[in-house]
Amino acid sequence: MLNWDTTREEMDLIRDIVKRARALLNTDFIDLAMDITACHLNGCPLDLAGLLAARDADFGHDVLGINRHINRETGQLEDCFCPRHAVQVPTFTTAEQAAMDRGYTRNERLAESGRQFGIYPQAISEEPRQ
């Protein structure tokens, strides 16, 4: 069963996205609103404000891609489609998470992770690169 529980803010943004899409793409309001809502709430959270403010090319890519690749029974995107305004969920290795917990910067976390796997140990070396 699909999740359709949006907040008022999400619903307002989706409505504005669909209005913009209709002006550009001549699509059905209800179908497109349901596609975007299903995508956002069932597996591919979207940066709705970013999508609404996107350039026409990026906006069209995401809206048309969602409309074309969404499975309307599950709300999941298929065929490896990923909208440009999908919310990025960071994933960290155990070493990166431990470094982050110690307050390291991103480069220091990457260097710590790299040392663990034997790659790019020079990232936080005190010696300058050659």
Backbone as a printed PyTorch tensor [residue, N CA C, xyz], in Angstrom:
tensor([[[  0.8430,  -1.1780,   0.0000],
         [  0.0000,   0.0000,   0.0000],
         [  0.8890,   1.2440,   0.0000]],

        [[  0.5560,   2.1940,  -0.8320],
         [  1.3330,   3.4230,  -0.9470],
         [  1.0530,   4.3810,   0.2060]],

        [[  2.0940,   5.1180,   0.5780],
         [  1.9680,   6.1720,   1.5800],
         [  1.5670,   7.4520,   0.8490]],

        [[  0.5100,   8.1010,   1.2910],
         [  0.0420,   9.3440,   0.6950],
         [  0.0200,  10.4850,   1.7070]],

        [[  0.6170,  10.3040,   2.8780],
         [  0.5430,  11.2850,   3.9600],
         [  1.5690,  12.4000,   3.7760]],

        [[  1.1480,  13.4910,   3.1800],
         [  2.0280,  14.6420,   2.9930],
         [  1.7380,  15.6920,   4.0560]],

        [[  2.7130,  16.5300,   4.2690],
         [  2.4850,  17.6950,   5.1210],
         [  1.8310,  18.7690,   4.2490]],

        [[  1.3020,  19.7960,   4.8620],
         [  0.6920,  20.9050,   4.1090],
         [  1.7440,  21.5650,   3.2280]],

        [[  2.9570,  21.7390,   3.7620],
         [  4.0350,  22.3700,   2.9860],
         [  4.3980,  21.5250,   1.7620]],

        [[  4.5100,  20.2000,   1.9500],
         [  4.8140,  19.3260,   0.8150],
         [  3.6990,  19.3920,  -0.2280]],

        [[  2.4560,  19.3710,   0.2290],
         [  1.3330,  19.4190,  -0.6870],
         [  1.3390,  20.7170,  -1.4940]],

        [[  1.6480,  21.8290,  -0.8450],
         [  1.7050,  23.1160,  -1.5430],
         [  2.8250,  23.1390,  -2.5780]],

        [[  3.9860,  22.5990,  -2.2200],
         [  5.1070,  22.5490,  -3.1660],
         [  4.7870,  21.6410,  -4.3510]],

        [[  4.1860,  20.4970,  -4.0760],
         [  3.8240,  19.5730,  -5.1620],
         [  2.8100,  20.2270,  -6.0860]],

        [[  1.8340,  20.9270,  -5.5330],
         [  0.8430,  21.6310,  -6.3530],
         [  1.5400,  22.6490,  -7.2690]],

        [[  2.4900,  23.4090,  -6.7060],
         [  3.2050,  24.4080,  -7.5050],
         [  4.0780,  23.7580,  -8.5700]],

        [[  4.6910,  22.6250,  -8.2410],
         [  5.5020,  21.8800,  -9.2160],
         [  4.6170,  21.4210, -10.3720]],

        [[  3.4610,  20.8820, -10.0440],
         [  2.5590,  20.3720, -11.0800],
         [  2.0330,  21.5190, -11.9420]],

        [[  1.7280,  22.6630, -11.3380],
         [  1.2880,  23.8170, -12.1260],
         [  2.3750,  24.2300, -13.1140]],

        [[  3.6090,  24.2730, -12.6430],
         [  4.7160,  24.6270, -13.5350],
         [  4.8810,  23.5800, -14.6310]],

        [[  4.7750,  22.3210, -14.2660],
         [  4.9380,  21.2330, -15.2390],
         [  3.8490,  21.2900, -16.3090]],

        [[  2.6430,  21.5970, -15.9060],
         [  1.5450,  21.6700, -16.8830],
         [  1.8040,  22.7710, -17.8950]],

        [[  2.3930,  23.8630, -17.4630],
         [  2.6980,  24.9600, -18.3770],
         [  3.7640,  24.5470, -19.3930]],

        [[  4.6830,  23.7000, -18.9650],
         [  5.7700,  23.2690, -19.8460],
         [  5.4400,  22.0050, -20.6340]],

        [[  4.7010,  21.0950, -20.0190],
         [  4.6020,  19.7420, -20.5630],
         [  3.2080,  19.3120, -20.9960]],

        [[  2.1820,  20.0890, -20.6970],
         [  0.8140,  19.7260, -21.0570],
         [  0.4450,  18.3270, -20.5550]],

        [[  0.5510,  18.1290, -19.2480],
         [  0.2240,  16.8450, -18.6380],
         [ -0.9970,  16.9880, -17.7350]],

        [[ -1.5850,  15.8620, -17.3700],
         [ -2.7490,  15.8450, -16.4950],
         [ -2.3450,  16.1730, -15.0590]],

        [[ -3.0590,  17.1130, -14.4420],
         [ -2.7170,  17.5990, -13.1070],
         [ -2.7400,  16.4820, -12.0670]],

        [[ -3.8250,  15.7470, -11.9810],
         [ -3.9850,  14.7210, -10.9420],
         [ -2.9540,  13.6060, -11.1050]],

        [[ -2.7630,  13.1100, -12.3210],
         [ -1.7910,  12.0260, -12.5390],
         [ -0.3850,  12.4500, -12.1400]],

        [[  0.0080,  13.6450, -12.5560],
         [  1.3540,  14.1110, -12.2510],
         [  1.5210,  14.3790, -10.7560]],

        [[  0.5000,  14.9410, -10.1170],
         [  0.5650,  15.1830,  -8.6690],
         [  0.7000,  13.8560,  -7.9250]],

        [[ -0.0290,  12.8520,  -8.3620],
         [  0.0650,  11.5420,  -7.7150],
         [  1.4270,  10.9020,  -7.9510]],

        [[  1.9760,  11.0410,  -9.1600],
         [  3.2990,  10.4690,  -9.4540],
         [  4.3720,  11.0940,  -8.5660]],

        [[  4.3770,  12.4170,  -8.4660],
         [  5.3950,  13.1070,  -7.6710],
         [  5.2290,  12.7850,  -6.1890]],

        [[  3.9930,  12.7690,  -5.7160],
         [  3.7340,  12.4400,  -4.3110],
         [  4.1540,  11.0150,  -4.0020]],

        [[  3.7810,  10.0820,  -4.8590],
         [  4.1400,   8.6780,  -4.6420],
         [  5.6530,   8.4960,  -4.6310]],

        [[  6.3350,   9.1490,  -5.5510],
         [  7.7980,   9.0690,  -5.6010],
         [  8.4050,   9.6260,  -4.3220]],

        [[  7.9680,  10.8090,  -3.9310],
         [  8.5340,  11.5050,  -2.7710],
         [  8.3210,  10.7320,  -1.4680]],

        [[  7.1760,  10.1000,  -1.3260],
         [  6.8360,   9.4560,  -0.0510],
         [  7.1100,   7.9580,  -0.0060]],

        [[  7.4930,   7.3650,  -1.1310],
         [  7.6090,   5.9070,  -1.1700],
         [  8.9330,   5.4190,  -1.7370]],

        [[ 10.0130,   6.0480,  -1.3680],
         [ 11.2970,   5.4800,  -1.7580],
         [ 12.3100,   6.4340,  -2.3320]],

        [[ 11.8890,   7.5900,  -2.8550],
         [ 12.8520,   8.5440,  -3.4050],
         [ 12.4630,   9.9490,  -2.9490]],

        [[ 12.8200,  10.2980,  -1.7060],
         [ 12.4800,  11.6380,  -1.2180],
         [ 13.0850,  12.7050,  -2.1310]],

        [[ 12.3060,  13.7220,  -2.4000],
         [ 12.7280,  14.7850,  -3.3050],
         [ 12.9520,  16.0850,  -2.5440]],

        [[ 13.8770,  16.8850,  -3.0530],
         [ 14.0340,  18.2620,  -2.5810],
         [ 12.9940,  19.0610,  -3.3540]],

        [[ 11.7860,  19.1230,  -2.8230],
         [ 10.6660,  19.7170,  -3.5470],
         [ 10.8940,  21.1970,  -3.8400]],

        [[ 11.4320,  21.9390,  -2.8820],
         [ 11.7000,  23.3660,  -3.1010],
         [ 12.7690,  23.5410,  -4.1810]],

        [[ 13.7860,  22.6980,  -4.1520],
         [ 14.8340,  22.7530,  -5.1730],
         [ 14.2980,  22.4080,  -6.5460]],

        [[ 13.4220,  21.4090,  -6.6050],
         [ 12.8220,  21.0210,  -7.8810],
         [ 11.9800,  22.1690,  -8.4380]],

        [[ 11.1890,  22.7860,  -7.5960],
         [ 10.3480,  23.8960,  -8.0480],
         [ 11.1930,  25.0480,  -8.5960]],

        [[ 12.3360,  25.3070,  -7.9920],
         [ 13.1960,  26.4220,  -8.4010],
         [ 14.1930,  26.0460,  -9.4930]],

        [[ 14.1940,  24.7990,  -9.9400],
         [ 15.2100,  24.3080, -10.8800],
         [ 15.0890,  24.9610, -12.2600]],

        [[ 16.2160,  24.9460, -12.9670],
         [ 16.2090,  25.3710, -14.3730],
         [ 15.2410,  24.4680, -15.1410]],

        [[ 14.7410,  24.9390, -16.2620],
         [ 13.7730,  24.1670, -17.0370],
         [ 14.2890,  22.7870, -17.4320]],

        [[ 15.5670,  22.7040, -17.8220],
         [ 16.1150,  21.4140, -18.2570],
         [ 16.1260,  20.4000, -17.1080]],

        [[ 16.5740,  20.8200, -15.9350],
         [ 16.6080,  19.9210, -14.7840],
         [ 15.1920,  19.5940, -14.3030]],

        [[ 14.3350,  20.6000, -14.3230],
         [ 12.9450,  20.4070, -13.9270],
         [ 12.2770,  19.3790, -14.8440]],

        [[ 12.4290,  19.5710, -16.1390],
         [ 11.8450,  18.6380, -17.1100],
         [ 12.4030,  17.2320, -16.9690]],

        [[ 13.7130,  17.1320, -16.7580],
         [ 14.3470,  15.8230, -16.5630],
         [ 13.6920,  15.0830, -15.4120]],

        [[ 13.5410,  15.7620, -14.2720],
         [ 12.9950,  15.1020, -13.0870],
         [ 11.5200,  14.7730, -13.2430]],

        [[ 10.7330,  15.7370, -13.6890],
         [  9.2910,  15.5210, -13.7760],
         [  8.9530,  14.4660, -14.8330]],

        [[  9.5470,  14.5970, -16.0150],
         [  9.2880,  13.5990, -17.0560],
         [  9.8280,  12.2290, -16.6610]],

        [[ 11.0000,  12.2200, -16.0320],
         [ 11.5860,  10.9450, -15.6080],
         [ 10.7380,  10.2460, -14.5620]],

        [[ 10.2400,  11.0050, -13.5940],
         [  9.3700,  10.4190, -12.5720],
         [  8.1160,   9.8720, -13.2380]],

        [[  7.5080,  10.6690, -14.1120],
         [  6.2930,  10.2520, -14.7960],
         [  6.5090,   8.9840, -15.6230]],

        [[  7.6630,   8.8760, -16.2340],
         [  7.9380,   7.7270, -17.0980],
         [  8.3850,   6.4850, -16.3240]],

        [[  9.1470,   6.6490, -15.2390],
         [  9.7930,   5.5160, -14.5810],
         [  9.1580,   5.0760, -13.2690]],

        [[  8.0860,   5.7270, -12.8310],
         [  7.5040,   5.3410, -11.5540],
         [  6.6430,   4.0840, -11.7160]],

        [[  6.7590,   3.2050, -10.7440],
         [  5.8670,   2.0500, -10.6660],
         [  4.6710,   2.5160,  -9.8410]],

        [[  3.5300,   2.6190, -10.4560],
         [  2.3600,   3.1910,  -9.7800],
         [  1.7390,   2.2650,  -8.7480]],

        [[  2.2280,   1.0480,  -8.6580],
         [  1.7410,   0.1330,  -7.6150],
         [  2.5870,   0.2050,  -6.3530]],

        [[  3.8860,   0.5410,  -6.5050],
         [  4.7870,   0.5750,  -5.3470],
         [  5.2770,   1.9760,  -5.0050]],

        [[  5.2210,   2.8950,  -5.9620],
         [  5.7600,   4.2300,  -5.7530],
         [  7.2680,   4.3000,  -5.9470]],

        [[  7.8800,   3.1920,  -6.3200],
         [  9.3310,   3.1400,  -6.5290],
         [  9.6800,   3.5370,  -7.9610]],

        [[ 10.8420,   4.1610,  -8.1290],
         [ 11.3400,   4.4740,  -9.4630],
         [ 12.0720,   3.2620, -10.0030]],

        [[ 11.8800,   2.9830, -11.2760],
         [ 12.4940,   1.8090, -11.8980],
         [ 13.4660,   2.2330, -12.9810]],

        [[ 14.1140,   1.2490, -13.5880],
         [ 15.0490,   1.4560, -14.6920],
         [ 16.2350,   2.3310, -14.2930]],

        [[ 16.6140,   2.3070, -13.0070],
         [ 17.7710,   3.0400, -12.4860],
         [ 17.6400,   4.5520, -12.6310]],

        [[ 16.4320,   5.0570, -12.7840],
         [ 16.2490,   6.5050, -12.8850],
         [ 16.4170,   7.1360, -11.5150]],

        [[ 17.1910,   8.2250, -11.4790],
         [ 17.3670,   8.9880, -10.2430],
         [ 17.1800,  10.4690, -10.5650]],

        [[ 16.1610,  11.1010,  -9.9710],
         [ 15.9510,  12.5320, -10.2230],
         [ 17.1470,  13.3560,  -9.7500]],

        [[ 17.4010,  14.4360, -10.4290],
         [ 18.4980,  15.3210, -10.0360],
         [ 18.2230,  16.0020,  -8.7070]],

        [[ 16.9610,  16.0890,  -8.3300],
         [ 16.6060,  16.7170,  -7.0590],
         [ 16.1660,  15.6960,  -6.0240]],

        [[ 16.7110,  14.4880,  -6.1290],
         [ 16.5010,  13.4820,  -5.0860],
         [ 17.3210,  13.9030,  -3.8740]],

        [[ 16.7840,  13.6830,  -2.6940],
         [ 17.5130,  13.9950,  -1.4640],
         [ 18.6300,  12.9660,  -1.3180]],

        [[ 19.8270,  13.4680,  -1.1390],
         [ 20.9820,  12.5850,  -0.9800],
         [ 21.0770,  12.1350,   0.4650]],

        [[ 21.0700,  10.8390,   0.6730],
         [ 21.2130,  10.2890,   2.0190],
         [ 22.6620,   9.8540,   2.1700]],

        [[ 23.4280,  10.5270,   3.0420],
         [ 24.8410,  10.1830,   3.1610],
         [ 25.0340,   8.8030,   3.7890]],

        [[ 25.9840,   8.0760,   3.2510],
         [ 26.3620,   6.7960,   3.8450],
         [ 27.8410,   6.8570,   4.1640]],

        [[ 28.2080,   6.4170,   5.3280],
         [ 29.5900,   6.4750,   5.7780],
         [ 30.0630,   5.0890,   6.1680]],

        [[ 31.3490,   4.8300,   5.9320],
         [ 31.9490,   3.6000,   6.4320],
         [ 32.1000,   3.7460,   7.9420]],

        [[ 32.3840,   2.6570,   8.6150],
         [ 32.5800,   2.6970,  10.0620],
         [ 33.7210,   3.6440,  10.4230]],

        [[ 34.8110,   3.6070,   9.6420],
         [ 35.9580,   4.4820,   9.9120],
         [ 35.5880,   5.9480,   9.7060]],

        [[ 34.8300,   6.2450,   8.6430],
         [ 34.4110,   7.6240,   8.4020],
         [ 33.4890,   8.1180,   9.5140]],

        [[ 32.5660,   7.2700,   9.9520],
         [ 31.6470,   7.6560,  11.0200],
         [ 32.4180,   7.9200,  12.3150]],

        [[ 33.4020,   7.0440,  12.6270],
         [ 34.2070,   7.2370,  13.8350],
         [ 34.9910,   8.5430,  13.7510]],

        [[ 35.5590,   8.8420,  12.5790],
         [ 36.3010,  10.0900,  12.3970],
         [ 35.3670,  11.2910,  12.5360]],

        [[ 34.1750,  11.1780,  12.0030],
         [ 33.2070,  12.2660,  12.1050],
         [ 32.8050,  12.4840,  13.5640]],

        [[ 32.6450,  11.4050,  14.3020],
         [ 32.2990,  11.5150,  15.7170],
         [ 33.4070,  12.2010,  16.5100]],

        [[ 34.6640,  12.0430,  16.0530],
         [ 35.7870,  12.7040,  16.7140],
         [ 35.9260,  14.1500,  16.2760]],

        [[ 35.0800,  14.5960,  15.3230],
         [ 35.0930,  15.9830,  14.8810],
         [ 36.0150,  16.2520,  13.7110]],

        [[ 36.4140,  15.2250,  12.9530],
         [ 37.2730,  15.4340,  11.8000],
         [ 36.4910,  16.1090,  10.6760]],

        [[ 37.2210,  16.7940,   9.8190],
         [ 36.6130,  17.3710,   8.6210],
         [ 36.3530,  16.2550,   7.6210]],

        [[ 35.6470,  16.5910,   6.5550],
         [ 35.3490,  15.5840,   5.5390],
         [ 36.6310,  15.0090,   4.9460]],

        [[ 37.6200,  15.8560,   4.6300],
         [ 38.8720,  15.3640,   4.0700],
         [ 39.6060,  14.4630,   5.0500]],

        [[ 39.5810,  14.8230,   6.3080],
         [ 40.2240,  13.9740,   7.3090],
         [ 39.4980,  12.6400,   7.4480]],

        [[ 38.1620,  12.6590,   7.3540],
         [ 37.4010,  11.4000,   7.4070],
         [ 37.7640,  10.5170,   6.2270]],

        [[ 37.8490,  11.1240,   5.0350],
         [ 38.1900,  10.3490,   3.8460],
         [ 39.6000,   9.7850,   3.9530]],

        [[ 40.5140,  10.5840,   4.4670],
         [ 41.8880,  10.1150,   4.6360],
         [ 41.9360,   8.9680,   5.6330]],

        [[ 41.1930,   9.0750,   6.7270],
         [ 41.1420,   8.0070,   7.7250],
         [ 40.5930,   6.7270,   7.1050]],

        [[ 39.5340,   6.8640,   6.3360],
         [ 38.9580,   5.7120,   5.6600],
         [ 39.9570,   5.1550,   4.6470]],

        [[ 40.6350,   6.0380,   3.9150],
         [ 41.6110,   5.6030,   2.9290],
         [ 42.7700,   4.8580,   3.5500]],

        [[ 43.2490,   5.3220,   4.7010],
         [ 44.3290,   4.6190,   5.3900],
         [ 43.9060,   3.2090,   5.7590]],

        [[ 42.6700,   3.0630,   6.2010],
         [ 42.1720,   1.7490,   6.6020],
         [ 42.2130,   0.7760,   5.4290]],

        [[ 41.9380,   1.2830,   4.2240],
         [ 41.9020,   0.4060,   3.0540],
         [ 43.1540,   0.5180,   2.1930]],

        [[ 44.1630,   1.2710,   2.6700],
         [ 45.4310,   1.3610,   1.9630],
         [ 45.4130,   2.2600,   0.7460]],

        [[ 44.5340,   3.2400,   0.7330],
         [ 44.5030,   4.1550,  -0.4110],
         [ 44.6340,   5.5920,   0.0720]],

        [[ 45.2370,   6.4090,  -0.7280],
         [ 45.5330,   7.8320,  -0.5130],
         [ 45.8650,   8.2290,   0.9200]],

        [[ 46.8890,   7.5920,   1.5500],
         [ 47.2690,   8.0060,   2.9010],
         [ 47.8890,   9.3950,   2.9290]],

        [[ 48.3010,   9.9350,   1.7700],
         [ 48.9090,  11.2570,   1.7120],
         [ 47.8870,  12.3670,   1.9190]],

        [[ 46.6110,  12.0510,   1.9940],
         [ 45.5640,  13.0810,   2.0460],
         [ 45.7570,  14.0390,   3.2260]],

        [[ 46.2380,  13.5440,   4.3710],
         [ 46.4590,  14.4680,   5.4780],
         [ 47.9090,  14.4220,   5.9450]],

        [[ 48.7750,  13.9830,   5.0670],
         [ 50.1980,  13.9940,   5.3490],
         [ 50.6630,  15.4260,   5.5360]],

        [[ 51.6340,  15.6180,   6.4200],
         [ 52.1630,  16.9630,   6.6400],
         [ 53.1450,  17.3680,   5.5640]],

        [[ 53.6120,  16.4200,   4.7760],
         [ 54.5330,  16.7360,   3.6950],
         [ 53.7510,  17.1710,   2.4550]],

        [[ 54.2430,  18.1820,   1.7600],
         [ 53.5300,  18.6150,   0.5670],
         [ 53.6000,  17.5580,  -0.5390]],

        [[ 52.5930,  17.5580,  -1.3900],
         [ 52.5670,  16.6280,  -2.5170],
         [ 53.6300,  17.0070,  -3.5230]],

        [[ 54.1450,  16.0270,  -4.2050],
         [ 55.1680,  16.2480,  -5.2390],
         [ 54.5090,  16.5730,  -6.5570]]])
